Amino acid sequence: MQELQALFKPRSIAVIGVSSNPKKIGYEIFKNIISSGYEGKVYPVNLEGKIVLGFKSFTSISHIPEEIDLAIISIPAAFVIDVVEECGKKGVKALIVISSGFKEIGNIELEERLLSITKKYGMRMLGPNVFGLYYAPSKLNATFGPQKIHPGKIAFITQSGALGIALMEWATMRKIGLSAVISMGNKADIDEADVLDYISHDEDTKAVIIYMEGVRDGRKLMKSLSKVKKPVVIIKSGRSEVGAAAASSHTGSLAGSDIVYSAAFKQSGALRADDLLQAFNWAKLMVMQPPPKSRECVILTNGGGIGVLAADACEKEGLKLSIIPEDLQNELKKIMPIFGSSKNPIDLTGQAGSNEYYNSLRLLIKDDRIDSIILLYCQTAITDPLEISNSILEAYNLAPNKPILVCFLGGEKCEEAMRRLEEASIPTYEMPEHAVSSLAAYCNWKANWKANPTISS
């Protein structure tokens, strides 16, 4: 863990290859660092020694009078070796090598030379062929991705640069908070296992998402996964022969057998998601809500059809619909029309407004016999989604100690209502099946840890 302190919590940073041209990667990285609120010292390095964004630049890292914890290198691959040697002599502790042109294009020898120099000087290296690193606790955005990132509790580790940058934008637009974004690239030195070892002790991270194409050291990764006592969700590409070939050519990684990966992830307590949206849906619940006590849940809805869809999804995902106790059913019947249903799914009918949602949710939340709640709402002409969301918040605040997941189906007002709920740490989903899948994943993670003594010990 201590080995990566200079990477995640550097006291000083040198950005090598900072052009005065705003269209260059080095410029963007330097701009993001100084714009993100980073409180350490930062130095631009370029051959011209020009002023960049108001900072005096140095023609070489060796000319910087201060000690440097982290050097970020964004120059052509042909010049990287000499610069890394210079960093080693300077006493730099960690490197982020943005530069591409190494193993990913078959230039294995150059990457091996790069690694040998870092080892000679005891430097840890992220990369090469990465887009950088974002770490919210340090107020550090050392990437050439988006400038503004919504801080939160999900760490995202990605082997794909373009995908990682795009997902940073996507998550920010949806106000999904990120504690860290780490671009792995070719993983010549630092790999996912190293990052997991660090993140596992990070109090600002509650869940981890990993996008990977291949693994360099499977045993090392499994050992690290088994030690992370927080949910880890993995998207492993290369399931098909075509995908595996593409992954190999992308970063020079071997994709391996998909069946073996799935078994290894499960054995080490990690969850495997089918796609990126599913991974973020799962992680969102895990950082916002407490773990479910059991696989039993209650569906509360104003529409029979959407309730049936959710019930079908529960059976498919291995969740069980709770049997509503008779006394609780009697209380619920007082809230709904006579043609409503107090059984599970609880159907308040299309006439249900904010009062019906508040009173029924209040009963469910305060009842210790109910473990988890999936709340569904279909927009109607006689109800206001914003009022419904307010009633949900009022009821939830009475006893926010059990998982609650929400799905609003409708127009723009439903989108606004769901944004309000998420700001209050109530996860929302576009479709009922997404909510069910997320709750099932949370149950699966909890079950994995209980069932495997090597994990839970």
Steps between C-alpha positions, in 0.01 A plus 500: 500500500774747598669444165215674322471799732700713258257407223174570683614763750800676346636809672652623174443427131703564186317481169753427228394598149280797587450686174358852484264365233156436659438215254791296637453229764768636733327838510164339583647293781676799653186713469288231670746471789504870579122530446405205721603663827819295549681651798853372437771653284483451125767572241471504119797368303564572131802553281418865424470606864190704420240639740200265502172606661691747713758247620869520421607179328832320529696358210580185698370333815854510637479882499207505742644602840243303704455127557244340269268221613320442171607558141243488221656437160328599177763496226570279195598142592846537347598754768338335801795280597741792546242702692420210735872456567515867589200460731677215675811709560278780630351267761146495363288242685223428248431541130194526281607431143230637271707432188394218268709306251612208715372144543158590363655538153745213542789709631564259786874565529451872556249433776735253667778760496261750655407257777862412574583868560207549738608194696859617512396819677214352702233705323143372460347556159142527376492426128623550241211580264263652758283812528602570858350484848222673691485477879235700683655495852809677362294735281716368219386475139817396320323390180424639159137412559221732615597782734203476736429163660232440761677369815348192661563150631555286187853428374529415131804310372519467123731336250349704217589868473232625264233301684617637834489862384155454349368340819638786710287735288202264521523463877537874551196572283296257713655631824645160585775577748849362448771472763766396249554428132817309416613433144702176489620493138770240437553423872876466461542551874190599700202276430142465627614297802736777613227761468251278684743457788511878535129565442402232754628729776344814354218622724367717216428197282208267573487304172736431209425447132769345279498485121764252386602331179768269631688410818875482537515310829178316583609370842605847610169648390295232678697554820433874486131453418465266798635766734275786386218514754281714280306415182707458184314483168693384194418545132725256317494546124612239250221248563488407132788390278473823303496708819796312647703567185407868511600525867837345425573750225377796706742494794709196427326296773405135479126460542503140625206266554177678585372207708815504711464872563139465615589219741799691638301817559228312686752308711669823606174676589474737204188550291502481122271738314383445143547862396606842621152630579431195713829544685426862589141413593628239744772719647263793541280298734799368691636844584161657577322235707576247776533131408173304483428267792362230272386428144144591594356825369174691463384665177292815545337636185217704353478278191424129480695448177828645622456309826466171311812579296693560821363178654610302194844655524521409868439134424756507219764664723440277803318752719196399702186710539428542870169374635329809642380426857122523543514790747717699260264418212210636703684827554585525130137440401404815687725698265403362159172471304296185550619366165865538600717210618663477841687187398848503350531680255305765689289684242383842615330543157534788255308730734781497756653838570757632743293420810448136400869456422608670822269304729566159342876553481502620861339173609746289303809688610416488870402129497793277599343207315566673168859482377524685166262716297477548124277802439353547153308795360334547160421860416129577461301811411368535856829465690814712526835314498667777700240475774542122502877537539451743790272252674759224451769718657281585799420136567856382439642748750292342774718187499770489231634163609387262227563489125251689287522516120281718280388491138295785351363447150388813319619829357722791599341544842585139581862569408507801730333304779759223475783753510362633828486151645855415396627820661354357823681165442191312382605314182268528200472291186362545151331161495367270776723214382807719562396554861437129556834407344680745729337368817577142394865593439525652848357178647744293293796701622393457860446127447844459340666649804304291747555176308873536442710494821813600309325825408312587814781424742 
